[in-house]
Amino acid sequence: MQTHFSDAALARPHIQRADKVLRSCVHCGFCNATCPTYQLLGDERDGPRGRIYLIKQLLESDPESPDEAVREQATQITRETQQHLDRCLSCRSCETTCPSGVQYHTLLDIGRQELERRVGRPWRERLLRTGLRHALVEPARFKALLALGVRFRPLAPGALADKIPLAREHDRHAEHQAGPVTATPSDQALSRQVLMLEGCVQPGLAPNINAATARVLARFDIGVTPIREAGCCGAIDYHLNAQQAGRTRMRANIDAWWPAIEAGAEAIVQTASGCGAFVKEYGEMLADDPDYAERAARVSALARDIVEVLGEEIARDDRPTLSAASPDPQPLAFHCPCTLQHAQGLGGEVEKILRALGFTLTPVAEGHLCCGSAGTYSITQPELSRQLRDRKLEALEANGPARIATANIGCQTHLSSAGRTPVSHWIELVDDALPETLPQV
């Protein structure tokens, strides 16, 4: 794709990055075939190729240019342009499909930030986005608001009420759900130590996920070192176009983790694939920060989804572990989140572990398509999100599973909101399947 940026424009780092991405696109349109919103709406501007053109037009225009043609182009950048970019789920399915390796998500972030600066938003949208940022990113605040939401759920707007759980399923490890993961004496005695990003909404919505992860890791002689100062990964702020606030959270997490990293922590484990995908990009997003670039790159190198850690351990302890597992015999459908398969390139890895442990997985059509959760998308774009959720559930339930498993709290909450087949995080199922003590090799 040809671009027409002035030398002055190309002197700005974000335009340089955008120019590189734009020039890698060859207009082939393969991306539209795997784009969820294009499949629903059939509008070129609601597919990746069309959005790339819209962002190109936006970045090449300048309302203050001395060139009349460039000023005229700038007048075409409107709320309509913003709406087409808002409808993108950032699922990155298009990147998996693209034969040219176009880094679409990088271009999208640049385009959205520029639109925010140039076009702005109506006060209702600003209020909603600010409210989401402040309600979701602090675990204690979110838990308090969640408790209120459960009590007054009938009064909540539809899109919001869908996200408030009716009740938590009974869990045999309920005693671990009272608070964040803490180190026990046995954890501290283990020679191998990892850090774990506990997340902002997950401790409130599904506290057993982190607790189950710690129990599973302990079976493999890996302890979890709690870092209380680490908070939200920054994705919520960043993807709601408060990108500087998102970077501030990244820096705070790096500062919180750094002493433990220097002390020898071998990984930063994430159980929410959305957080994992974001932390793995800290190095890229802080590459131009001289105070944090090196440490951010180190943090990204240490970031690992729990499936990566567990996959290695099961392979290392192959036969004893597999023969000891007692999985639920009922069929299971696995929903692979976009952030796991497209952003992290780990599609199929959870399924390998579940099958190796003896779970029966049902086939799932259109596994590459997004469920419609996409962070806060299910609240900011409720109609499209609900359509995608129902389409995904039809695919997941087609072969009669007793339960659905997934790897991201957002997807889990979104799929559960339909009140159909029960949805769990896959690590909880592994926790139940493995004995308390694994046989030694």
Buried (B, 14 or more C-beta within 10 A) or exposed (E): BEBEBEEEBEEEEBBEBBBEBBEBBEEEEBBBEBBBBBBBBEEBBBBBBBBBBBBBBBBBBBEEBEEEEBBEBBEEBEEEBBEBBBBBBBBBBBBBBBEEEBBBBBBBBBBBBBBBEBBEBEEEEEEBBEEBBBBBBBBEBBBEBBEEBBEEBEEBEEBBBBBBBEEEEEBEBEEBBEEBBEBEEEBEEBEEBBBBBBBBBBBBBBBBBBBBBBBBBBBBBBBBBBBEEBBBBBBBBBBBBBBEBBBEBBBBBBEBBBEBBEEEBBBBBBBBBBBBBBBBBBBBBBBEBEEBBEBBBBBBEBBBBBBBBBBEBBEEBEEEBEEBBEBBEEBBBBBBBBBBBBBBEBBEBBBEBBBBBBBBBBEBEBBBBBBBBBBBBBBBBBEBBBBBBEBBBEBBBEEEBBBBBBBBBBBBBBBBBBEBBEBBBBBBBBBBBBEEEBEEE
